[in-house]
Amino acid sequence: MAHTHILRSSRVRLDATVAVWVPVAVSGGVTLIVAVASLAQDNLSWHDIVGIALLIAAATLAEAFPVPIEGVAVGSTSLATIFLVAGATIYGWAAAAVAGFLAMALVELAWRRPFSRAAFNCGVYVLAAAGAGGVADRFQDGTLLGLSLGAIAAAGTFYVVNIALLAAVVTRSRGVAYGPTLTNYAQLTFVPFTVMASLAVILVVLWDRSPFVAVVLVGPLLATALYQRWIHGALNRLREFDRLKDEFIAIVSHELRTPLTSVYGAAMTLEKQQLDDDRQHQLLEIISTEAARLSHLLDDILWVSRLDSGSARPYITPVEPLPLTEEVVDAARTHLPGGLSVEILHDSPLPEVAADPDRLRQVLVNLIENAVKYSREGRVQVRLGSHYGTVRFSVRDEGPGIPLSQQERIFEKFYRLDPNMTKGVGGTGLGLYICRELVDAMNGDIWVESAPGAGSTFSFELPVAQAP
């Protein structure tokens, strides 16, 4: 009864499960045709038609917005089965089969799922709903007890059919044993099954007394679903915060250790040994360089703290983009490695941009330093141009490039392309995150264009300053 949307995961390869999903889809299709023919022969009252339509609408909405249940390790759980089981108990197997098909088909079409996936999921719901209705009918004796037992039996049948077919397609896809997989899924989904079975019984009993009274159950169900989604989101944010905390400690500890070791070693050598002037100058240069690296690291950490707390609000004012960029480039040229150059290309004239000059300078410094760090040799090109009410700043390097799969993530906090420093390039993974946050705060947009082996171009746009 706990539909966990397993087939919406890319981990299940339906191309390897034709022997499972095709029979399920065909069986579901045949059952659906028989159900439609059966309903056509029944003389349904308008009360029945409205009731079935309401249950279909409720099941469709519940299927479209599954609920993550905290502590249940099977993903989001669809509450649609509550309404399908109720429909199977109240209106019979044929109405439940049609309702199950429509609820799943509408959602799968809306999400544009592949045909094989949609066909299998629709087949599962048709077969499970029809089975639930057939079993529930055996308990119908006109008493409240019979109705309740029928709802419980229908819920159990729906759950067994659903979980058995899902386990079949998963085991076929992954090439594992069916028995242990079915047992594992049953254990993981038993808690949501019992919860929804209880709700289905309550809905059936209320509906039998009065469909209008049953509508009262919608409020608690909606509140429960929204609360579960909120709780799940809040806990996920806490887990992400805890993960970032651990990652921060690991990264900062590593990044601090290297310059501190260099500074300590150089200082101890200067203190305990008699050195010539050239050697002293080299050691002092090491101390100076590594101290600057430590200062830059601490600045990044402080800036992340300010950005996260919302205290780093930019002071927007008209800024001449070319002189500011030339200052940053001139400063970068003073410590370029051999074989690497930085050049500026720009449109003329360039309008003023609405920006905070210090924050704009900080973004350019980070992007140019990144380009230098990953290029080592070749040319870094800084380009400025006017584009439809904005000024675009671009920094292009001739480095190793960035795979497409990682281009969105590089702006995340602590994300690094080479976390194990296999290429000898370190960093905290904070620079691009700071750039993105600062550009966003100045009402701009930042992105990257890159391909492995073809270098990278980081670009951002800021709005043109309005004339006073």
C-alpha positions in Angstrom: 0.0 0.0 0.0 3.0 2.3 0.3 3.8 3.2 -3.2 7.3 4.5 -3.1 7.8 5.6 -6.7 10.7 3.2 -7.1 10.2 3.3 -10.9 10.8 7.0 -10.9 14.4 6.4 -10.0 17.0 6.1 -12.7 18.5 3.1 -10.8 15.8 0.9 -12.2 16.5 0.0 -15.9 13.3 -1.0 -17.5 15.1 -2.0 -20.7 16.3 -5.0 -18.6 12.9 -5.8 -17.3 10.8 -6.3 -20.4 9.8 -9.8 -19.1 8.2 -8.1 -16.1 6.8 -4.7 -17.2 5.2 -5.9 -20.4 3.1 -8.7 -18.8 2.1 -6.3 -16.0 1.1 -3.6 -18.5 -0.8 -6.0 -20.8 -2.6 -7.6 -17.8 -3.5 -4.2 -16.5 -4.8 -3.1 -19.9 -7.0 -6.2 -20.3 -8.3 -5.7 -16.7 -9.1 -2.1 -17.5 -11.1 -3.0 -20.6 -13.1 -5.5 -18.7 -13.7 -3.0 -15.9 -14.9 -0.3 -18.3 -17.3 -2.8 -19.9 -18.5 -3.8 -16.5 -19.2 -0.2 -15.4 -21.0 0.4 -18.7 -23.5 -2.3 -17.9 -24.1 -1.1 -14.4 -26.8 1.4 -13.7 -24.7 3.9 -11.7 -26.7 6.6 -10.0 -25.5 10.2 -10.2 -24.5 9.9 -6.5 -22.2 7.0 -7.4 -20.7 8.9 -10.4 -20.0 12.0 -8.3 -18.5 9.9 -5.5 -16.2 8.0 -7.9 -15.2 11.2 -9.6 -14.3 12.7 -6.2 -12.2 9.7 -5.3 -10.4 9.8 -8.6 -9.6 13.5 -8.1 -8.3 12.9 -4.6 -6.2 9.9 -5.7 -4.7 11.9 -8.6 -3.7 14.9 -6.3 -2.3 12.5 -3.7 -0.3 10.6 -6.4 1.1 13.9 -7.8 2.3 15.0 -4.3 3.7 12.1 -2.4 4.6 12.5 1.2 8.1 11.7 2.6 7.6 9.9 5.9 10.5 10.5 8.3 12.2 7.3 9.5 10.9 5.3 6.5 13.8 4.6 4.2 11.8 4.0 1.0 11.4 7.6 -0.3 8.1 9.4 -0.7 4.9 7.6 -0.1 1.8 8.1 -2.1 -1.5 8.6 -0.2 -3.4 7.8 -3.4 -3.9 4.2 -2.2 -6.1 5.4 0.7 -8.7 6.7 -1.8 -8.2 3.8 -4.2 -8.8 1.2 -1.4 -11.9 3.2 -0.3 -13.2 3.3 -3.8 -12.6 -0.5 -4.2 -14.5 -1.2 -0.9 -17.4 1.2 -1.6 -17.9 1.0 -5.4 -16.4 -2.4 -6.3 -13.4 -3.6 -8.3 -14.3 -2.1 -11.7 -14.6 1.4 -10.4 -11.4 1.0 -8.4 -9.5 -0.3 -11.5 -10.6 2.7 -13.6 -9.8 5.1 -10.8 -6.4 3.6 -10.3 -5.6 3.8 -14.0 -6.7 7.5 -14.4 -4.9 8.6 -11.2 -1.6 7.1 -12.3 -2.0 7.9 -16.0 -2.7 11.6 -15.4 0.3 12.0 -13.2 2.6 10.1 -15.5 1.5 12.1 -18.5 2.0 15.4 -16.5 5.5 14.4 -15.6 6.2 13.1 -19.1 7.5 9.7 -17.9 8.8 7.2 -20.5 6.1 4.9 -21.9 7.5 1.7 -20.4 7.5 3.3 -16.9 4.1 4.8 -17.2 2.7 1.5 -18.6 4.1 -0.5 -15.8 2.9 1.9 -13.1 -0.6 2.1 -14.5 -0.7 -1.7 -14.8 0.3 -2.0 -11.2 -2.4 0.3 -10.0 -5.1 -1.3 -12.1 -4.3 -4.8 -10.9 -3.9 -3.8 -7.3 -7.1 -1.8 -7.2 -9.1 -4.5 -9.0 -7.7 -7.2 -6.6 -8.6 -5.0 -3.6 -12.2 -4.5 -4.9 -12.6 -8.3 -5.5 -11.4 -9.2 -2.0 -13.5 -6.5 -0.3 -16.6 -7.7 -2.0 -16.4 -11.0 -0.2 -16.8 -9.3 3.2 -19.9 -7.1 2.2 -22.8 -8.3 4.4 -24.4 -4.9 5.1 -22.9 -4.5 8.6 -20.3 -2.1 9.8 -18.0 -4.9 10.8 -18.2 -6.4 7.3 -17.4 -3.0 5.8 -14.4 -2.5 8.1 -13.1 -6.0 7.5 -13.6 -5.5 3.7 -11.6 -2.3 3.9 -8.8 -3.9 5.8 -8.7 -6.9 3.4 -8.7 -4.5 0.4 -5.8 -2.5 1.8 -3.8 -5.7 2.4 -4.5 -7.0 -1.1 -3.5 -3.7 -2.7 -0.3 -3.6 -0.7 0.6 -7.2 -1.5 0.0 -6.8 -5.3 1.8 -3.4 -5.3 4.9 -4.5 -3.4 5.2 -7.9 -5.1 5.2 -6.3 -8.6 7.6 -3.5 -7.6 10.0 -6.0 -6.1 9.8 -8.1 -9.3 10.8 -5.3 -11.6 13.6 -4.1 -9.2 15.1 -7.6 -8.8 15.0 -8.2 -12.5 16.7 -4.9 -13.1 19.5 -5.4 -10.6 19.9 -9.1 -11.0 19.3 -10.0 -7.3 17.2 -12.6 -5.6 13.5 -12.0 -5.4 12.8 -13.4 -2.0 15.2 -11.3 0.1 14.3 -8.2 -1.9 10.6 -8.6 -1.3 11.2 -9.2 2.4 13.3 -6.1 2.6 10.7 -3.9 0.9 8.0 -5.4 3.0 9.9 -4.5 6.2 10.6 -0.9 4.9 7.0 -0.2 3.9 5.1 -1.9 6.7 4.8 1.2 8.8 3.3 3.5 6.1 1.0 0.5 5.1 -0.5 0.2 8.6 -1.0 4.0 8.8 -2.7 4.2 5.5 -4.8 1.1 6.0 -6.2 2.7 9.2 -7.0 5.9 7.3 -8.6 3.9 4.5 -10.9 2.1 7.0 -11.9 5.4 8.6 -12.6 6.9 5.2 -14.8 3.9 4.2 -16.8 4.0 7.4 -17.4 7.7 7.2 -18.2 7.5 3.5 -20.8 4.8 4.2 -22.5 7.0 6.7 -22.4 10.1 4.6 -20.0 11.1 1.7 -20.3 14.7 3.0 -19.1 13.7 6.5 -16.2 11.8 4.8 -15.0 15.1 3.4 -14.1 16.1 7.0 -11.2 13.6 6.7 -9.6 15.6 3.9 -8.6 18.3 6.4 -6.6 16.1 8.7 -5.1 14.2 5.7 -4.0 17.5 4.1 -2.6 18.8 7.4 -0.7 15.5 8.0 0.8 15.5 4.5 1.9 19.2 4.7 3.3 18.6 8.2 5.3 15.6 7.1 6.7 17.4 4.1 7.7 20.3 6.4 9.3 18.0 9.0 11.1 16.1 6.3 12.4 19.3 4.7 13.5 20.8 8.0 15.3 17.6 9.0 17.0 17.4 5.5 18.2 21.0 6.0 19.6 20.1 9.4 21.3 17.1 7.9 22.8 19.2 5.2 23.9 21.7 7.7 25.6 19.0 9.7 27.2 17.6 6.6 28.5 21.1 5.6 29.8 21.6 9.1 31.9 18.3 8.9 33.0 19.2 5.4 34.0 22.7 6.6 36.1 21.4 9.4 37.8 18.8 7.2 38.6 21.3 4.4 39.7 24.2 6.6 41.9 21.9 8.7 43.6 20.7 5.5 43.9 24.2 4.0 45.3 25.6 7.3 47.8 22.8 7.8 49.8 23.4 4.6 50.6 27.1 5.0 51.1 26.8 8.7 53.6 24.0 8.2 55.5 26.1 5.6 55.5 29.2 7.8 56.6 27.2 10.8 59.4 25.4 8.9 60.7 28.6 7.4 60.7 30.4 10.7 62.5 27.6 12.5 65.1 27.5 9.7 65.7 31.3 10.0 66.0 31.0 13.8 68.3 28.1 14.1 70.6 28.3 11.1 73.1 30.8 9.7 72.0 31.5 6.1 73.1 33.7 3.3 71.0 36.6 2.1 69.5 34.8 -0.9 68.3 31.9 1.3 66.9 34.2 3.9 65.1 36.1 1.2 63.6 32.9 -0.1 62.4 31.8 3.3 60.9 35.3 4.1 59.1 35.1 0.7 57.6 31.7 1.7 56.4 33.2 5.0 54.9 36.2 3.3 53.2 34.1 0.6 51.8 31.6 3.0 50.7 34.3 5.4 48.8 35.9 2.5 47.2 32.6 1.7 46.1 32.2 5.4 44.7 35.7 5.3 42.8 34.9 2.1 41.4 31.7 3.6 40.2 33.6 6.7 38.6 36.3 4.6 36.7 33.7 2.6 35.4 32.1 5.9 34.4 35.5 7.2 32.6 36.4 4.0 30.6 33.1 4.0 29.5 33.8 7.5 28.4 37.3 6.5 26.6 36.1 3.5 24.8 33.3 5.3 23.7 35.7 8.1 22.5 38.3 5.6 24.8 41.1 7.0 26.8 41.6 3.8 24.4 43.9 2.0 26.1 45.7 -0.9 26.0 49.5 -1.3 24.9 50.0 -4.9 26.3 53.0 -6.7 27.3 53.8 -10.3 30.7 52.3 -11.1 33.0 52.7 -14.1 33.7 49.0 -15.0 36.8 49.4 -17.1 39.1 51.3 -14.6 38.1 49.0 -11.8 38.8 45.9 -13.9 42.2 47.3 -15.0 43.2 47.7 -11.4 42.3 44.1 -10.6 44.2 42.8 -13.7 47.3 45.0 -12.9 47.4 43.6 -9.4 47.1 40.0 -10.7 49.9 40.5 -13.2 52.4 41.2 -10.3 52.4 37.5 -9.3 51.7 35.6 -12.4 53.6 32.3 -13.0 55.9 32.2 -15.9 54.3 31.5 -19.3 50.9 33.0 -18.3 49.5 36.3 -19.3 46.3 38.3 -18.6 44.8 40.6 -21.1 41.7 42.8 -21.2 39.3 43.2 -24.2 36.4 45.6 -24.0 33.7 47.4 -25.9 34.0 51.1 -26.2 32.3 53.0 -24.7 31.1 51.1 -21.7 28.2 52.3 -19.5 28.4 52.5 -15.8 27.1 49.6 -13.8 24.9 49.6 -10.7 27.2 47.8 -8.3 29.1 47.9 -5.0 32.7 48.7 -6.2 34.3 46.6 -3.4 32.1 43.6 -4.0 32.6 43.9 -7.8 36.3 44.0 -7.3 36.1 40.9 -5.0 34.2 38.9 -7.6 36.7 39.8 -10.3 39.7 39.0 -8.1 38.2 35.5 -7.3 37.5 34.7 -10.9 40.9 35.9 -12.2 42.8 34.1 -9.3 40.8 30.9 -10.2 41.7 31.3 -13.8 45.4 31.7 -13.0 45.4 28.8 -10.5 43.9 26.4 -13.0 45.7 27.7 -16.1 49.4 27.6 -15.1 50.4 28.7 -18.6 48.8 30.2 -21.7 46.5 33.2 -21.6 43.7 34.5 -19.3 41.3 36.8 -21.2 39.1 39.3 -19.3 36.4 40.7 -21.6 33.9 43.5 -20.9 30.9 44.2 -23.1 27.5 45.8 -23.1 24.5 43.5 -23.5 20.9 44.8 -23.6 20.9 46.9 -20.4 23.6 45.0 -18.7 27.4 44.9 -18.6 28.9 41.5 -19.0 32.2 40.6 -17.4 33.9 37.4 -18.7 37.0 35.6 -17.5 38.3 33.0 -19.9 41.1 30.6 -19.2 42.9 27.8 -21.0 42.7 25.3 -18.2 41.5 21.7 -18.1 37.8 22.7 -18.3 34.8 21.5 -16.3 32.6 18.5 -17.1 29.0 19.4 -17.9 27.7 17.3 -15.0 29.7 19.5 -12.5 29.0 23.0 -14.0 26.0 23.6 -11.8 27.6 22.3 -8.6 30.8 24.4 -8.8 28.9 27.4 -7.3 27.9 25.3 -4.3 29.5 25.9 -0.9 32.6 23.8 -0.4 32.3 22.0 -3.8 35.7 21.4 -5.4 36.4 19.8 -8.8 39.4 18.0 -7.4 38.7 17.3 -3.7 41.6 15.0 -3.3 44.0 17.4 -5.0 45.2 14.8 -7.5 46.1 17.6 -9.8 47.9 19.6 -7.1 45.2 22.4 -7.0 43.9 23.1 -3.5 41.2 25.4 -2.3 38.3 25.6 0.1 35.5 25.5 -2.5 34.2 28.9 -1.2 35.4 31.3 -3.9 32.7 30.6 -6.5 30.0 30.4 -3.8 31.0 33.9 -2.6 31.0 35.1 -6.2 27.5 33.8 -6.8 26.1 35.3 -3.6 27.7 38.7 -4.2 26.5 38.8 -7.8 23.0 37.8 -6.8 23.1 40.6 -4.1 23.9 43.1 -6.8 20.9 41.9 -8.9 23.1 40.1 -11.4 23.5 36.7 -12.8 26.6 34.4 -13.0 27.3 31.3 -15.0 30.0 29.2 -16.6 30.6 27.8 -20.1 33.2 25.0 -20.3 34.2 21.7 -21.8 36.9 19.3 -20.7 40.2 20.2 -22.4 38.8 23.4 -23.8 39.1 25.8 -20.9 36.4 27.7 -19.0 34.6 31.0 -19.3 33.1 32.5 -16.2 30.7 35.3 -17.0 28.4 37.5 -14.9 26.2 40.4 -15.8 25.3 43.5 -13.8 22.6 46.0 -14.6 23.5 49.3 -16.2 23.3 52.2 -13.7 20.2 54.4 -14.2 20.8 58.0 -15.2 19.9 60.4 -12.3 
